[in-house]
Amino acid sequence: MHSESKSPLGEFDLIQRFFKTGADAMGSNHAQTIALGIGDDCALIKPVAGEEIAITSDMLVAGRHFFADTDPEQIARKALAVNLSDLAAMGATPLGFTLSIALPKIDSAWLEAFSKGLFQVAQQYSCALIGGDTTAGPLTISITAFGSIPTGKAIRRSGARPGDDVWVSGTVGDARLTLAALRHEIDLSIGDLKQVESRMHQPSPRIELGTKLRELASAALDVSDGLLGDLKHILGQSQVDAEIYLKDLPKSATLQKQSIHIQNQFAACGGDDYEICFTAATEQRDTILQLSKTLNLPLTLIGKILPKENTEAKIHVIGSNGKLLNPEEAASLIKSFDHFAP
């Protein structure tokens, strides 16, 4: 990778060269809500009457969330996309974001590619860069994103009720399949890897789906650490249990080439899918299926919400044979990614 060979760039030169111009161009598209962007001690967001501001923050660390030699365009796209996915899960429309980045060194070629990928996603979802920070250190990217939601319309995790359906968008498990291939845990052909690798490197935040679900979903979240493990957050906040059918988890044709054990493991708890898992009243089924057609996005019914039986929320996992999995088998599918695990 090319390193800076001319006079070294300082922090403010770096910001001006790689981020401020693009940020200014994006900010002009949000003049009503972004009152002040990069260049002062704080950015200013001016809420629109009748709307609330949603705020989310995610950090990506080299060696933990991505390989250190990953294409910087991919790193940037994913860093912003995972934050926009959180906004989507609550039904928010993106407004702007801040970027804080620690760099081992200032490398112009790396920064050029990184800023290119960042602003590609920012422009795609009309989300302006409005501030942040830079420093020297191990490669770390931290983004805080802001979105707007009509007052009282945010989709929370606490709204699921017994009798509700459980749905998930898209397919799940391909990001984990990609990681397994890159780690040489599983052999994938070049063609199969190309079919799924974008799910790991370039997730698609379901912004349009999220805004449509404001009037349909009783609860929602984005799937980042594993479908069933993340679903437990809804169950805990809503004080309910759930029943999930493994045979109904939506899987890509590429994942379906693997053994049924790998299919179920990766789809149920693989992580990094960034789809939306949501609950909705059974009366909404036809509307949700029509929405799926309108958005050209699979929305799959995978289970139902049950009354809570005990102190801790529980997922009853029904195997491919139609029988309830034993506690040990179920636990292996409900575990979530742990950022502090070795």
C-alpha positions in Angstrom: 0.0 0.0 0.0 1.3 3.4 -0.9 2.4 5.7 2.0 2.6 9.4 2.0 5.9 10.4 0.6 5.6 14.2 0.4 5.4 16.6 3.3 3.4 14.8 6.0 -0.3 15.7 6.5 -1.4 17.1 9.8 -4.8 16.3 11.4 -6.6 19.3 10.0 -5.0 18.9 6.5 -6.2 15.3 6.6 -9.8 16.4 7.4 -9.8 19.1 4.8 -8.4 16.9 2.0 -10.4 13.7 2.5 -13.6 14.5 4.4 -14.7 18.2 4.5 -15.4 18.7 0.8 -17.6 15.7 0.6 -19.2 16.6 3.9 -20.0 20.1 2.7 -21.6 18.8 -0.4 -23.8 16.4 1.5 -24.7 19.0 4.2 -26.2 21.3 1.6 -28.8 18.7 0.9 -30.0 18.8 4.6 -30.0 22.6 5.1 -33.3 22.4 7.0 -32.0 19.9 9.6 -28.2 20.3 9.6 -27.8 23.9 10.8 -24.0 23.6 11.2 -21.6 20.9 10.0 -17.8 20.4 10.1 -15.7 23.3 11.1 -16.8 24.4 14.6 -16.6 22.8 18.1 -20.0 21.2 17.6 -22.4 20.4 14.8 -25.9 21.7 15.1 -29.0 19.6 14.3 -32.3 21.5 14.0 -35.2 19.0 14.7 -38.2 19.4 12.4 -41.4 20.1 14.3 -43.2 16.8 15.2 -40.1 14.7 14.9 -37.7 13.0 17.3 -33.9 12.5 16.8 -32.7 8.9 16.9 -29.0 8.4 17.8 -26.8 5.3 17.4 -23.1 4.6 17.6 -20.9 1.7 16.5 -17.2 1.0 16.5 -15.2 -1.2 14.2 -11.7 -2.3 15.3 -9.1 -3.9 13.0 -8.5 -7.6 13.8 -11.8 -7.7 15.7 -14.5 -6.6 13.2 -12.5 -6.8 10.0 -9.1 -8.0 8.7 -6.5 -5.3 8.8 -5.7 -5.7 5.1 -9.4 -5.4 4.0 -10.1 -3.0 1.2 -10.6 0.5 2.8 -13.6 1.2 0.6 -15.2 -1.9 2.1 -14.3 -0.9 5.6 -15.9 2.5 5.1 -19.0 1.3 3.5 -19.6 -1.3 6.3 -18.8 1.2 9.1 -21.5 3.6 8.0 -24.0 0.9 6.9 -24.0 -0.9 10.3 -25.0 2.4 11.9 -27.7 3.1 9.3 -29.0 -0.4 10.0 -29.7 0.6 13.6 -31.6 3.6 12.4 -33.6 1.4 10.0 -34.6 -0.9 12.8 -36.3 1.9 14.7 -37.9 3.3 11.5 -35.7 6.4 11.4 -34.7 8.4 8.2 -31.0 9.2 8.2 -29.9 12.8 8.7 -26.2 12.8 9.4 -23.2 11.2 11.1 -20.0 11.9 12.9 -16.8 9.9 12.2 -13.9 9.4 14.7 -11.0 7.4 13.3 -7.7 6.3 14.8 -4.9 5.6 12.2 -1.6 3.8 12.6 -0.2 6.3 10.1 -1.4 8.8 7.5 -1.6 6.9 4.2 -3.0 9.0 1.4 -4.0 6.1 -0.9 -5.8 4.3 2.0 -7.6 7.5 3.0 -8.6 8.3 -0.6 -10.2 4.9 -0.9 -11.8 5.0 2.5 -13.4 8.4 2.0 -14.6 7.3 -1.5 -16.4 4.3 0.1 -17.8 6.4 3.0 -19.3 9.1 0.7 -20.8 6.5 -1.6 -22.9 5.1 1.2 -23.6 8.6 2.6 -24.9 9.8 -0.7 -26.9 6.6 -1.3 -28.8 7.1 1.9 -28.7 11.0 2.1 -26.7 11.0 5.3 -24.3 13.9 5.7 -20.9 13.8 7.6 -21.2 16.6 10.2 -18.2 16.2 12.4 -15.8 13.8 14.2 -12.2 13.4 15.3 -8.9 11.9 14.1 -5.9 10.6 16.1 -3.0 8.2 15.9 -3.5 4.7 17.1 -4.6 1.1 16.2 -7.0 1.3 13.2 -10.4 2.0 14.7 -13.5 3.5 13.1 -16.3 4.9 15.3 -19.4 6.4 13.8 -22.4 8.0 15.5 -25.4 8.4 13.2 -28.5 10.5 13.6 -32.0 10.0 12.1 -35.4 11.5 12.4 -38.7 9.8 13.3 -42.2 11.2 13.6 -42.9 11.7 17.3 -44.2 8.5 18.9 -43.5 6.4 15.9 -40.2 4.8 16.8 -40.2 1.0 16.6 -38.9 -0.2 20.0 -37.9 -3.6 21.2 -40.5 -3.5 24.0 -43.7 -3.8 22.0 -44.0 -7.5 21.1 -47.1 -9.2 22.4 -48.2 -12.9 22.8 -49.8 -14.0 19.5 -47.6 -11.7 17.3 -45.8 -13.2 14.3 -41.9 -13.0 14.2 -40.5 -12.0 10.8 -37.0 -11.4 9.3 -36.0 -9.6 6.2 -33.7 -10.9 3.4 -31.6 -14.0 4.1 -29.4 -14.8 7.1 -26.1 -16.7 7.5 -24.2 -15.6 4.4 -21.9 -13.2 6.3 -20.9 -16.0 8.6 -20.4 -18.3 5.6 -18.1 -15.8 4.0 -16.1 -15.5 7.2 -15.8 -19.3 7.5 -14.5 -19.4 3.9 -11.9 -16.6 4.5 -10.8 -18.4 7.7 -10.5 -21.7 5.6 -13.0 -23.4 7.9 -15.1 -24.2 4.9 -14.2 -24.6 1.2 -16.2 -22.5 -1.1 -15.7 -22.2 -4.9 -14.7 -18.8 -6.2 -18.2 -18.5 -7.7 -20.0 -19.3 -4.5 -17.8 -16.9 -2.5 -18.6 -14.1 -4.9 -22.3 -14.8 -4.4 -22.1 -14.2 -0.6 -19.1 -12.1 0.3 -20.9 -8.8 -0.2 -23.1 -9.7 2.7 -20.1 -9.5 5.0 -18.3 -6.6 3.5 -21.2 -4.4 2.1 -24.3 -4.9 4.2 -27.5 -3.2 3.0 -29.3 -1.2 5.7 -33.0 -1.7 5.3 -33.9 2.0 5.6 -37.0 1.9 3.3 -38.3 -1.2 5.1 -37.8 0.4 8.5 -39.9 3.5 7.6 -42.7 1.3 6.2 -42.7 -0.8 9.4 -43.6 2.2 11.6 -47.3 1.4 11.1 -46.9 -2.4 11.0 -44.4 -3.7 13.5 -44.9 -4.0 17.2 -41.1 -4.4 17.9 -37.9 -4.6 15.8 -34.1 -4.7 15.9 -31.3 -5.2 13.4 -29.6 -8.5 13.3 -25.9 -7.9 14.0 -24.8 -10.5 16.5 -26.9 -13.5 15.4 -30.7 -13.8 14.6 -31.9 -15.8 17.6 -29.5 -14.2 20.1 -30.7 -10.7 19.0 -34.3 -11.8 19.1 -33.8 -12.5 22.8 -33.3 -8.7 23.3 -36.9 -8.2 22.0 -38.2 -10.9 24.2 -36.4 -9.5 27.3 -37.6 -6.0 26.7 -41.2 -7.1 25.9 -41.4 -9.7 28.7 -42.4 -12.6 26.3 -41.2 -15.9 24.9 -41.0 -17.0 21.3 -41.3 -20.1 19.2 -39.0 -20.3 16.1 -39.0 -22.8 13.3 -35.5 -23.6 11.9 -36.9 -24.9 8.6 -38.4 -21.4 7.9 -35.2 -19.4 8.4 -34.5 -17.7 5.0 -31.2 -19.0 3.5 -29.5 -18.2 0.3 -29.0 -20.9 -2.4 -25.3 -20.8 -1.6 -25.8 -21.5 2.1 -28.2 -24.3 1.3 -25.3 -26.2 -0.4 -23.9 -26.8 3.1 -24.8 -29.5 5.6 -28.1 -28.9 7.4 -26.1 -28.4 10.6 -24.0 -25.6 9.1 -27.1 -24.1 7.5 -29.0 -23.9 10.8 -25.9 -22.8 12.8 -25.0 -19.9 10.5 -28.6 -18.8 9.9 -29.6 -18.9 13.5 -26.5 -17.3 15.2 -24.0 -16.4 12.5 -24.1 -12.6 13.0 -23.2 -9.6 10.7 -26.4 -10.1 8.7 -27.8 -6.6 9.3 -31.3 -7.6 8.4 -34.4 -6.5 10.3 -36.1 -8.9 12.7 -39.5 -7.7 13.7 -42.8 -8.7 15.3 -46.3 -7.8 14.1 -49.9 -8.8 14.8 -51.2 -11.7 12.7 -53.7 -9.3 11.1 -50.8 -7.6 9.4 -49.7 -10.7 7.4 -51.2 -9.8 4.1 -50.0 -6.2 4.3 -46.4 -7.4 5.1 -46.4 -9.9 2.3 -47.5 -7.2 -0.1 -44.8 -4.9 1.3 -42.3 -7.7 0.5 -43.4 -7.6 -3.1 -43.4 -3.8 -3.3 -39.8 -3.6 -1.9 -38.7 -6.7 -3.8 -37.3 -7.9 -0.5 -38.1 -11.2 1.1 -39.9 -10.9 4.4 -40.2 -14.3 6.0 -42.5 -15.5 8.8 -40.2 -17.6 11.1 -42.2 -18.0 14.3 -44.6 -16.5 16.9 -44.5 -14.7 20.2 -45.7 -16.7 23.3 -46.6 -15.7 26.8 -43.6 -15.6 29.2 -43.3 -18.8 31.3 -40.4 -18.1 33.6 -38.2 -15.2 34.9 -35.9 -15.3 31.8 -37.2 -14.9 28.3 -37.0 -18.2 26.3 -36.9 -19.2 22.7 -38.5 -22.6 21.9 -36.6 -23.8 18.8 -38.5 -26.3 16.6 -36.1 -28.4 14.5 -36.5 -29.4 10.9 -38.3 -32.5 12.0 -41.0 -30.5 13.7 -39.9 -31.5 17.2 -38.7 -29.2 20.0 -34.9 -29.1 20.3 -33.5 -30.1 23.6 -32.1 -27.3 25.8 -28.4 -28.0 24.8 -29.2 -28.0 21.1 -31.2 -24.9 21.3 -28.6 -23.1 23.4 -26.0 -23.7 20.6 -28.2 -21.7 18.2 -29.2 -18.9 20.5 -25.7 -17.7 21.4 -24.7 -14.2 20.3 -21.4 -12.8 19.2 -19.4 -11.6 22.2 -17.1 -8.6 21.6 -15.0 -9.5 24.6 -14.8 -13.2 24.0 -11.2 -14.4 23.3 
